[in-house]
């Protein structure tokens, strides 16, 4: 079964994303904190990480760098999830190591196909 890690500090956003992904048949683990996410990727094999870029204790780009610096997580595809997409952000996220991004609010009608597309890369 495909296992997805969702790193999101907003409990309501986390609940929505986890509920949607589980309804699509994915196994999902959520983390509201960056430090916990770092521990989770050391203990569990994930097929995809959905990473909020606006995290309080460590921003998404800093956490992404830590994922990409670890031998056991460097190859896990990471998708940036953010509400504040400005010109150049997508390129910045990809240059930092993301395979793409999803803007908030999540479009629940397209989310399934978007996630499936990232899992195929």
C-alpha positions, 0 to 999 in steps of 0.5 A: 500500500502507498504510504504518504507523510503529511506535514501540516501545522494546521489541524483542520488542514491536516484533517482534510488532507488525511481524510481525502488521502485515506478515502483514496486508499492510501495509508497516511501518517500526519505530523503537525511538527517538523521535529516529529516528521524528521523522526517519522522518516527515520522509522517508516518508509514513505512513498511521498511527502506532502510538506507545508511550507509555512511551518512554525518551528522550521520552515518547509524549505529547511525541513526539505533540506534535512530530508534531502541530506539524509540517505534514507529520505533523499529519494522520497518525492516531496511536494510543497503545499502552500497557501502563499504562492508568489511568482517564482515560488514554484521554481524555488521549491523545485530547485530546493528538491520538491517535485512540484507543489499544491496550492491551498486551499486544496481543490478537493475535486482535483486533489486525487489526480494531482496526488496520483500524478506525483506518485507516478514520477 
